[in-house]
Amino acid sequence: MKVHASAVIILIGFIGNHAASAQRNPAKDPAAASIALMKPSVVQIKFKSDSAKPEHQQGIAGTGIVVSDEGYVLTAAHVVTGTEAGLRVEGATKVEFFVGISIDTTSGPGADSRTSFAYIPCTIKDTDPVHDIAILQLAQNPFAEAFRQGIKIGDKEPKVMLSVAKMDQSVPTEGQTILVSGYPLSIPTLVTQKRMIASEPVTAALTQRLHAPAGSLTPEIEDSILLDAVVSSGISGGPVYLSGEHSVLGICEAYEPSPIFTSQRPQSVVPGAGQNIGLADVIPINYAIALLEKNKIETKLP
């Protein structure tokens, strides 16, 4: 018995040391490795408007995913259409969107302690409102040399941190641990949450949208998957991916709506979701791939 007890103590000590080693060395943590690989393909989406209210003149609309080296970004449709509708309700007559590309300002004299953004104007290329997906087209291709040469901090050309996301049409299963990343903050810091898939795909339902004509029913997001997470509205449109991998499996839709477009969001198929019940949506990436193919935009698949 003493021998067995000693063996158990040694095993527990080994597990504890291994976990501590992973914490000290992020390279051994599969989540840390996945985030590092995904980060260059994640962008912030910002709005500007001519609203008379200062709080509605500019802000964060959500997050996007770079899906083409020709300057296309995927996001949740409500990030742009819902934000614009909400701003117009507030009196704005002009609404513009910008995509924030991450640049490295951490090297060289006078460098910042973190990354920064270079913003590029964008327009909506196409949407799939049933699945809440939008393609944004950037006014300037961030992969072009001209864009890189046009960015300067002092006399220094910072490194553009940019890549095209790889997409995987595999559907995450109930109970799987996933990562969701985005830029919900005014500072250029990527935020990642590690959560669990909470359901099988949810069947679509006809719902009455707020402020829509009586009897006007609209299909909810089809085949969305529930995520066990309270997700900031600024992460809506961000990538959902597995820990240990870096292929996008879905697009995150936060149930907690931004105050800008609260009145424009549809009623959820899940009762009480608008009150932030601790669940978010994952839109399977296959619908986004179909929209990209419809627009003849080449993507990276496994």
BALOBA-1460 file (C-alpha; in Angstrom, 3 decimals):
// residues 302
<rec num="1" residu="m" x="0.000" y="0.000" z="0.000"/>
<rec num="2" residu="k" x="2.850" y="2.360" z="0.772"/>
<rec num="3" residu="v" x="4.332" y="1.684" z="-2.664"/>
<rec num="4" residu="h" x="0.971" y="2.425" z="-4.328"/>
<rec num="5" residu="a" x="0.536" y="5.631" z="-2.322"/>
<rec num="6" residu="s" x="4.016" y="6.768" z="-3.310"/>
<rec num="7" residu="a" x="3.227" y="6.053" z="-6.961"/>
<rec num="8" residu="v" x="0.029" y="8.114" z="-6.776"/>
<rec num="9" residu="i" x="1.877" y="11.009" z="-5.154"/>
<rec num="10" residu="i" x="4.558" y="10.863" z="-7.853"/>
<rec num="11" residu="l" x="1.899" y="10.785" z="-10.601"/>
<rec num="12" residu="i" x="0.035" y="13.760" z="-9.111"/>
<rec num="13" residu="g" x="3.311" y="15.623" z="-8.800"/>
<rec num="14" residu="f" x="4.118" y="14.854" z="-12.442"/>
<rec num="15" residu="i" x="0.705" y="16.149" z="-13.625"/>
<rec num="16" residu="g" x="1.054" y="19.281" z="-11.505"/>
<rec num="17" residu="n" x="4.545" y="19.961" z="-12.806"/>
<rec num="18" residu="h" x="3.384" y="19.380" z="-16.388"/>
<rec num="19" residu="a" x="0.493" y="21.850" z="-15.984"/>
<rec num="20" residu="a" x="2.766" y="24.416" z="-14.366"/>
<rec num="21" residu="s" x="5.269" y="23.946" z="-17.186"/>
<rec num="22" residu="a" x="2.530" y="24.594" z="-19.778"/>
<rec num="23" residu="q" x="1.559" y="27.791" z="-17.969"/>
<rec num="24" residu="r" x="5.179" y="28.956" z="-17.883"/>
<rec num="25" residu="n" x="5.725" y="27.983" z="-21.527"/>
<rec num="26" residu="p" x="2.782" y="29.148" z="-23.699"/>
<rec num="27" residu="a" x="4.270" y="27.280" z="-26.667"/>
<rec num="28" residu="k" x="3.173" y="24.021" z="-24.995"/>
<rec num="29" residu="d" x="-0.409" y="25.242" z="-24.508"/>
<rec num="30" residu="p" x="-2.543" y="24.249" z="-27.548"/>
<rec num="31" residu="a" x="-4.934" y="27.168" z="-26.968"/>
<rec num="32" residu="a" x="-2.076" y="29.703" z="-26.912"/>
<rec num="33" residu="a" x="-0.668" y="28.274" z="-30.142"/>
<rec num="34" residu="s" x="-4.082" y="28.404" z="-31.838"/>
<rec num="35" residu="i" x="-4.682" y="32.017" z="-30.782"/>
<rec num="36" residu="a" x="-1.267" y="33.074" z="-32.083"/>
<rec num="37" residu="l" x="-2.017" y="31.513" z="-35.478"/>
<rec num="38" residu="m" x="-5.556" y="32.915" z="-35.683"/>
<rec num="39" residu="k" x="-4.745" y="36.458" z="-34.496"/>
<rec num="40" residu="p" x="-3.382" y="37.896" z="-37.806"/>
<rec num="41" residu="s" x="-6.648" y="37.030" z="-39.591"/>
<rec num="42" residu="v" x="-8.909" y="38.743" z="-37.018"/>
<rec num="43" residu="v" x="-9.864" y="42.402" z="-37.562"/>
<rec num="44" residu="q" x="-11.909" y="45.060" z="-35.795"/>
<rec num="45" residu="i" x="-14.905" y="46.691" z="-37.483"/>
<rec num="46" residu="k" x="-15.516" y="50.317" z="-36.560"/>
<rec num="47" residu="f" x="-18.272" y="52.764" z="-37.538"/>
<rec num="48" residu="k" x="-18.419" y="56.518" z="-38.038"/>
<rec num="49" residu="s" x="-21.578" y="58.556" z="-38.518"/>
<rec num="50" residu="d" x="-22.834" y="62.114" z="-38.737"/>
<rec num="51" residu="s" x="-25.135" y="61.621" z="-35.758"/>
<rec num="52" residu="a" x="-25.648" y="64.690" z="-33.595"/>
<rec num="53" residu="k" x="-25.053" y="62.551" z="-30.514"/>
<rec num="54" residu="p" x="-21.323" y="62.285" z="-29.701"/>
<rec num="55" residu="e" x="-21.662" y="58.711" z="-28.410"/>
<rec num="56" residu="h" x="-23.033" y="57.652" z="-31.807"/>
<rec num="57" residu="q" x="-20.452" y="59.399" z="-33.968"/>
<rec num="58" residu="q" x="-17.917" y="56.558" z="-33.840"/>
<rec num="59" residu="g" x="-17.435" y="53.260" z="-32.086"/>
<rec num="60" residu="i" x="-16.871" y="49.520" z="-32.357"/>
<rec num="61" residu="a" x="-19.421" y="47.617" z="-34.429"/>
<rec num="62" residu="g" x="-17.863" y="44.172" z="-34.084"/>
<rec num="63" residu="t" x="-15.177" y="41.791" z="-35.313"/>
<rec num="64" residu="g" x="-14.355" y="40.273" z="-38.695"/>
<rec num="65" residu="i" x="-12.253" y="37.545" z="-40.302"/>
<rec num="66" residu="v" x="-9.932" y="38.065" z="-43.292"/>
<rec num="67" residu="v" x="-10.888" y="35.376" z="-45.834"/>
<rec num="68" residu="s" x="-9.145" y="36.469" z="-49.035"/>
<rec num="69" residu="d" x="-5.844" y="38.046" z="-50.023"/>
<rec num="70" residu="e" x="-7.870" y="40.281" z="-52.357"/>
<rec num="71" residu="g" x="-9.240" y="42.268" z="-49.414"/>
<rec num="72" residu="y" x="-12.454" y="40.580" z="-48.270"/>
<rec num="73" residu="v" x="-13.643" y="40.140" z="-44.692"/>
<rec num="74" residu="l" x="-16.410" y="37.982" z="-43.200"/>
<rec num="75" residu="t" x="-18.536" y="39.113" z="-40.287"/>
<rec num="76" residu="a" x="-22.016" y="38.693" z="-38.829"/>
<rec num="77" residu="a" x="-24.451" y="40.712" z="-40.970"/>
<rec num="78" residu="h" x="-26.002" y="42.482" z="-37.990"/>
<rec num="79" residu="v" x="-22.585" y="43.977" z="-37.157"/>
<rec num="80" residu="v" x="-22.978" y="46.296" z="-40.159"/>
<rec num="81" residu="t" x="-26.662" y="46.243" z="-41.151"/>
<rec num="82" residu="g" x="-27.953" y="46.359" z="-37.579"/>
<rec num="83" residu="t" x="-25.514" y="49.061" z="-36.537"/>
<rec num="84" residu="e" x="-26.378" y="51.202" z="-39.551"/>
<rec num="85" residu="a" x="-30.120" y="50.781" z="-38.993"/>
<rec num="86" residu="g" x="-29.771" y="51.724" z="-35.338"/>
<rec num="87" residu="l" x="-27.716" y="54.806" z="-36.133"/>
<rec num="88" residu="r" x="-30.222" y="55.985" z="-38.716"/>
<rec num="89" residu="v" x="-33.003" y="55.613" z="-36.160"/>
<rec num="90" residu="e" x="-30.916" y="57.924" z="-33.982"/>
<rec num="91" residu="g" x="-30.857" y="60.540" z="-36.750"/>
<rec num="92" residu="a" x="-27.651" y="59.718" z="-38.649"/>
<rec num="93" residu="t" x="-27.837" y="60.314" z="-42.414"/>
<rec num="94" residu="k" x="-24.341" y="59.028" z="-43.210"/>
<rec num="95" residu="v" x="-22.807" y="55.831" z="-41.801"/>
<rec num="96" residu="e" x="-19.386" y="54.484" z="-42.785"/>
<rec num="97" residu="f" x="-17.514" y="51.344" z="-41.746"/>
<rec num="98" residu="f" x="-13.797" y="50.727" z="-41.385"/>
<rec num="99" residu="v" x="-11.765" y="47.552" z="-40.901"/>
<rec num="100" residu="g" x="-8.897" y="47.747" z="-38.420"/>
<rec num="101" residu="i" x="-5.810" y="45.830" z="-39.555"/>
<rec num="102" residu="s" x="-3.401" y="44.932" z="-36.759"/>
<rec num="103" residu="i" x="0.099" y="46.376" z="-37.039"/>
<rec num="104" residu="d" x="3.106" y="45.655" z="-34.829"/>
<rec num="105" residu="t" x="4.405" y="48.715" z="-33.008"/>
<rec num="106" residu="t" x="6.426" y="46.783" z="-30.438"/>
<rec num="107" residu="s" x="9.873" y="47.041" z="-32.015"/>
<rec num="108" residu="g" x="12.264" y="49.894" z="-32.598"/>
<rec num="109" residu="p" x="12.838" y="53.199" z="-30.785"/>
<rec num="110" residu="g" x="9.733" y="54.890" z="-29.394"/>
<rec num="111" residu="a" x="7.673" y="51.760" z="-29.928"/>
<rec num="112" residu="d" x="4.331" y="51.174" z="-28.236"/>
<rec num="113" residu="s" x="3.914" y="48.279" z="-25.802"/>
<rec num="114" residu="r" x="1.256" y="46.614" z="-27.934"/>
<rec num="115" residu="t" x="-0.179" y="46.450" z="-31.432"/>
<rec num="116" residu="s" x="-2.176" y="49.195" z="-33.098"/>
<rec num="117" residu="f" x="-4.712" y="49.420" z="-35.945"/>
<rec num="118" residu="a" x="-4.529" y="50.797" z="-39.450"/>
<rec num="119" residu="y" x="-8.120" y="51.442" z="-40.572"/>
<rec num="120" residu="i" x="-9.338" y="50.879" z="-44.140"/>
<rec num="121" residu="p" x="-12.790" y="52.002" z="-45.381"/>
<rec num="122" residu="c" x="-15.047" y="49.141" z="-46.457"/>
<rec num="123" residu="t" x="-18.406" y="48.501" z="-48.085"/>
<rec num="124" residu="i" x="-20.869" y="45.623" z="-47.894"/>
<rec num="125" residu="k" x="-20.247" y="43.257" z="-50.819"/>
<rec num="126" residu="d" x="-23.100" y="40.832" z="-50.083"/>
<rec num="127" residu="t" x="-25.161" y="39.447" z="-47.201"/>
<rec num="128" residu="d" x="-27.021" y="36.283" z="-46.236"/>
<rec num="129" residu="p" x="-29.633" y="37.682" z="-43.821"/>
<rec num="130" residu="v" x="-31.117" y="34.256" z="-43.053"/>
<rec num="131" residu="h" x="-27.790" y="33.089" z="-41.616"/>
<rec num="132" residu="d" x="-26.642" y="36.565" z="-40.480"/>
<rec num="133" residu="i" x="-23.492" y="36.634" z="-42.614"/>
<rec num="134" residu="a" x="-21.925" y="39.554" z="-44.489"/>
<rec num="135" residu="i" x="-18.938" y="39.965" z="-46.800"/>
<rec num="136" residu="l" x="-17.108" y="43.287" z="-46.574"/>
<rec num="137" residu="q" x="-14.912" y="44.592" z="-49.376"/>
<rec num="138" residu="l" x="-12.008" y="46.788" z="-48.339"/>
<rec num="139" residu="a" x="-11.340" y="49.962" z="-50.322"/>
<rec num="140" residu="q" x="-7.634" y="49.087" z="-50.360"/>
<rec num="141" residu="n" x="-6.105" y="45.633" z="-50.412"/>
<rec num="142" residu="p" x="-4.123" y="45.301" z="-47.145"/>
<rec num="143" residu="f" x="-1.927" y="42.612" z="-48.736"/>
<rec num="144" residu="a" x="-0.719" y="45.059" z="-51.392"/>
<rec num="145" residu="e" x="2.739" y="46.564" z="-51.034"/>
<rec num="146" residu="a" x="1.291" y="50.052" z="-51.469"/>
<rec num="147" residu="f" x="-0.745" y="49.644" z="-48.282"/>
<rec num="148" residu="r" x="2.254" y="48.487" z="-46.281"/>
<rec num="149" residu="q" x="4.427" y="51.320" z="-47.540"/>
<rec num="150" residu="g" x="1.733" y="53.856" z="-46.673"/>
<rec num="151" residu="i" x="1.854" y="53.041" z="-42.956"/>
<rec num="152" residu="k" x="4.488" y="54.906" z="-40.971"/>
<rec num="153" residu="i" x="5.065" y="55.594" z="-37.287"/>
<rec num="154" residu="g" x="7.574" y="58.391" z="-37.243"/>
<rec num="155" residu="d" x="10.199" y="57.329" z="-39.777"/>
<rec num="156" residu="k" x="9.511" y="53.653" z="-39.173"/>
<rec num="157" residu="e" x="7.387" y="51.214" z="-41.227"/>
<rec num="158" residu="p" x="5.720" y="48.882" z="-38.712"/>
<rec num="159" residu="k" x="5.040" y="45.254" z="-39.515"/>
<rec num="160" residu="v" x="1.512" y="44.494" z="-40.784"/>
<rec num="161" residu="m" x="0.183" y="41.467" z="-38.898"/>
<rec num="162" residu="l" x="-2.126" y="39.928" z="-41.475"/>
<rec num="163" residu="s" x="-3.053" y="36.518" z="-42.853"/>
<rec num="164" residu="v" x="-5.977" y="34.754" z="-44.520"/>
<rec num="165" residu="a" x="-8.030" y="32.496" z="-42.254"/>
<rec num="166" residu="k" x="-8.403" y="28.857" z="-43.155"/>
<rec num="167" residu="m" x="-11.975" y="27.539" z="-42.935"/>
<rec num="168" residu="d" x="-13.166" y="24.053" z="-42.034"/>
<rec num="169" residu="q" x="-16.750" y="22.931" z="-42.719"/>
<rec num="170" residu="s" x="-16.696" y="20.408" z="-39.872"/>
<rec num="171" residu="v" x="-19.500" y="21.107" z="-37.403"/>
<rec num="172" residu="p" x="-18.315" y="21.266" z="-33.760"/>
<rec num="173" residu="t" x="-20.101" y="18.724" z="-31.601"/>
<rec num="174" residu="e" x="-21.931" y="19.147" z="-28.330"/>
<rec num="175" residu="g" x="-19.462" y="19.307" z="-25.448"/>
<rec num="176" residu="q" x="-16.409" y="20.299" z="-27.506"/>
<rec num="177" residu="t" x="-14.195" y="23.060" z="-26.144"/>
<rec num="178" residu="i" x="-13.765" y="25.952" z="-28.561"/>
<rec num="179" residu="l" x="-12.136" y="29.370" z="-28.718"/>
<rec num="180" residu="v" x="-13.773" y="32.596" z="-29.879"/>
<rec num="181" residu="s" x="-11.708" y="35.725" z="-30.525"/>
<rec num="182" residu="g" x="-12.424" y="39.358" z="-31.267"/>
<rec num="183" residu="y" x="-11.681" y="43.026" z="-30.649"/>
<rec num="184" residu="p" x="-14.469" y="44.336" z="-28.365"/>
<rec num="185" residu="l" x="-12.346" y="47.013" z="-26.674"/>
<rec num="186" residu="s" x="-11.346" y="50.531" z="-27.698"/>
<rec num="187" residu="i" x="-7.720" y="49.491" z="-27.203"/>
<rec num="188" residu="p" x="-6.176" y="47.190" z="-29.857"/>
<rec num="189" residu="t" x="-6.091" y="44.070" z="-27.693"/>
<rec num="190" residu="l" x="-7.395" y="40.728" z="-28.947"/>
<rec num="191" residu="v" x="-9.774" y="39.087" z="-26.474"/>
<rec num="192" residu="t" x="-10.278" y="35.305" z="-26.570"/>
<rec num="193" residu="q" x="-12.772" y="33.221" z="-24.610"/>
<rec num="194" residu="k" x="-12.495" y="29.471" z="-24.104"/>
<rec num="195" residu="r" x="-15.922" y="27.870" z="-23.859"/>
<rec num="196" residu="m" x="-17.964" y="24.747" z="-24.637"/>
<rec num="197" residu="i" x="-20.423" y="23.952" z="-27.426"/>
<rec num="198" residu="a" x="-23.745" y="23.752" z="-25.564"/>
<rec num="199" residu="s" x="-26.097" y="22.256" z="-28.155"/>
<rec num="200" residu="e" x="-26.633" y="20.495" z="-31.423"/>
<rec num="201" residu="p" x="-27.644" y="22.749" z="-34.349"/>
<rec num="202" residu="v" x="-30.822" y="24.688" z="-33.502"/>
<rec num="203" residu="t" x="-33.721" y="24.365" z="-35.961"/>
<rec num="204" residu="a" x="-34.841" y="27.576" z="-37.636"/>
<rec num="205" residu="a" x="-38.045" y="29.225" z="-36.461"/>
<rec num="206" residu="l" x="-40.282" y="31.965" z="-37.850"/>
<rec num="207" residu="t" x="-40.253" y="34.999" z="-35.567"/>
<rec num="208" residu="q" x="-41.760" y="38.457" z="-35.437"/>
<rec num="209" residu="r" x="-39.024" y="41.103" z="-35.683"/>
<rec num="210" residu="l" x="-39.278" y="44.115" z="-33.439"/>
<rec num="211" residu="h" x="-40.812" y="47.170" z="-35.167"/>
<rec num="212" residu="a" x="-41.736" y="45.081" z="-38.242"/>
<rec num="213" residu="p" x="-45.283" y="45.240" z="-39.662"/>
<rec num="214" residu="a" x="-47.762" y="42.996" z="-37.826"/>
<rec num="215" residu="g" x="-47.753" y="39.472" z="-39.209"/>
<rec num="216" residu="s" x="-44.385" y="39.946" z="-40.938"/>
<rec num="217" residu="l" x="-42.516" y="36.785" z="-39.980"/>
<rec num="218" residu="t" x="-38.820" y="36.337" z="-40.692"/>
<rec num="219" residu="p" x="-36.781" y="33.123" z="-40.406"/>
<rec num="220" residu="e" x="-34.344" y="33.057" z="-37.517"/>
<rec num="221" residu="i" x="-30.720" y="32.075" z="-38.118"/>
<rec num="222" residu="e" x="-30.800" y="28.542" z="-39.506"/>
<rec num="223" residu="d" x="-28.745" y="25.723" z="-38.004"/>
<rec num="224" residu="s" x="-26.963" y="27.889" z="-35.470"/>
<rec num="225" residu="i" x="-25.218" y="26.185" z="-32.569"/>
<rec num="226" residu="l" x="-25.465" y="27.428" z="-29.004"/>
<rec num="227" residu="l" x="-22.271" y="28.325" z="-27.176"/>
<rec num="228" residu="d" x="-21.955" y="28.303" z="-23.398"/>
<rec num="229" residu="a" x="-20.651" y="31.867" z="-23.145"/>
<rec num="230" residu="v" x="-21.609" y="35.447" z="-22.408"/>
<rec num="231" residu="v" x="-19.921" y="37.183" z="-25.318"/>
<rec num="232" residu="s" x="-19.402" y="40.925" z="-25.641"/>
<rec num="233" residu="s" x="-21.226" y="42.488" z="-28.585"/>
<rec num="234" residu="g" x="-17.849" y="43.626" z="-29.966"/>
<rec num="235" residu="i" x="-16.856" y="39.987" z="-30.541"/>
<rec num="236" residu="s" x="-19.866" y="39.384" z="-32.829"/>
<rec num="237" residu="g" x="-18.518" y="38.353" z="-36.217"/>
<rec num="238" residu="g" x="-15.373" y="36.824" z="-34.725"/>
<rec num="239" residu="p" x="-13.992" y="33.338" z="-35.473"/>
<rec num="240" residu="v" x="-14.953" y="30.196" z="-33.586"/>
<rec num="241" residu="y" x="-12.226" y="27.532" z="-33.674"/>
<rec num="242" residu="l" x="-10.937" y="24.503" z="-31.782"/>
<rec num="243" residu="s" x="-8.173" y="24.698" z="-29.203"/>
<rec num="244" residu="g" x="-5.112" y="23.093" z="-30.758"/>
<rec num="245" residu="e" x="-6.214" y="24.014" z="-34.293"/>
<rec num="246" residu="h" x="-6.602" y="27.266" z="-36.217"/>
<rec num="247" residu="s" x="-9.320" y="26.633" z="-38.802"/>
<rec num="248" residu="v" x="-12.516" y="28.684" z="-38.499"/>
<rec num="249" residu="l" x="-15.523" y="26.433" z="-37.835"/>
<rec num="250" residu="g" x="-18.076" y="29.207" z="-37.409"/>
<rec num="251" residu="i" x="-18.836" y="32.867" z="-36.842"/>
<rec num="252" residu="c" x="-19.772" y="34.045" z="-33.369"/>
<rec num="253" residu="e" x="-22.930" y="36.030" z="-32.772"/>
<rec num="254" residu="a" x="-23.218" y="37.608" z="-29.348"/>
<rec num="255" residu="y" x="-26.634" y="37.552" z="-27.738"/>
<rec num="256" residu="e" x="-25.760" y="40.705" z="-25.815"/>
<rec num="257" residu="p" x="-26.598" y="43.401" z="-28.386"/>
<rec num="258" residu="s" x="-24.866" y="46.728" z="-28.635"/>
<rec num="259" residu="p" x="-27.031" y="49.626" z="-27.357"/>
<rec num="260" residu="i" x="-26.699" y="51.126" z="-30.839"/>
<rec num="261" residu="f" x="-28.914" y="48.503" z="-32.455"/>
<rec num="262" residu="t" x="-30.798" y="46.862" z="-29.584"/>
<rec num="263" residu="s" x="-34.154" y="47.847" z="-31.051"/>
<rec num="264" residu="q" x="-33.209" y="46.417" z="-34.424"/>
<rec num="265" residu="r" x="-32.277" y="42.890" z="-33.329"/>
<rec num="266" residu="p" x="-34.702" y="40.009" z="-33.941"/>
<rec num="267" residu="q" x="-36.379" y="38.053" z="-31.177"/>
<rec num="268" residu="s" x="-34.280" y="34.961" z="-30.514"/>
<rec num="269" residu="v" x="-35.403" y="31.385" z="-30.943"/>
<rec num="270" residu="v" x="-34.211" y="30.952" z="-27.327"/>
<rec num="271" residu="p" x="-36.571" y="32.691" z="-24.884"/>
<rec num="272" residu="g" x="-34.834" y="35.383" z="-22.850"/>
<rec num="273" residu="a" x="-31.680" y="35.380" z="-24.962"/>
<rec num="274" residu="g" x="-32.000" y="39.113" z="-25.514"/>
<rec num="275" residu="q" x="-31.483" y="39.504" z="-21.758"/>
<rec num="276" residu="n" x="-28.097" y="37.776" z="-22.036"/>
<rec num="277" residu="i" x="-28.856" y="34.353" z="-20.536"/>
<rec num="278" residu="g" x="-25.301" y="33.078" z="-20.830"/>
<rec num="279" residu="l" x="-25.521" y="31.682" z="-24.362"/>
<rec num="280" residu="a" x="-24.235" y="32.862" z="-27.729"/>
<rec num="281" residu="d" x="-24.735" y="31.642" z="-31.302"/>
<rec num="282" residu="v" x="-22.222" y="29.938" z="-33.569"/>
<rec num="283" residu="i" x="-23.096" y="30.229" z="-37.261"/>
<rec num="284" residu="p" x="-21.558" y="27.210" z="-39.091"/>
<rec num="285" residu="i" x="-18.917" y="28.348" z="-41.563"/>
<rec num="286" residu="n" x="-20.382" y="26.351" z="-44.468"/>
<rec num="287" residu="y" x="-22.995" y="29.099" z="-45.007"/>
<rec num="288" residu="a" x="-20.237" y="31.706" z="-45.205"/>
<rec num="289" residu="i" x="-18.310" y="29.551" z="-47.690"/>
<rec num="290" residu="a" x="-21.437" y="29.285" z="-49.863"/>
<rec num="291" residu="l" x="-21.797" y="33.090" z="-49.851"/>
<rec num="292" residu="l" x="-18.129" y="33.519" z="-50.765"/>
<rec num="293" residu="e" x="-18.469" y="31.008" z="-53.614"/>
<rec num="294" residu="k" x="-21.574" y="32.824" z="-54.872"/>
<rec num="295" residu="n" x="-19.426" y="35.964" z="-55.128"/>
<rec num="296" residu="k" x="-16.547" y="34.021" z="-56.731"/>
<rec num="297" residu="i" x="-14.187" y="34.798" z="-53.860"/>
<rec num="298" residu="e" x="-11.482" y="32.168" z="-53.406"/>
<rec num="299" residu="t" x="-10.996" y="30.836" z="-49.883"/>
<rec num="300" residu="k" x="-8.554" y="28.661" z="-47.974"/>
<rec num="301" residu="l" x="-9.965" y="25.232" z="-47.183"/>
<rec num="302" residu="p" x="-8.187" y="22.258" z="-45.563"/>
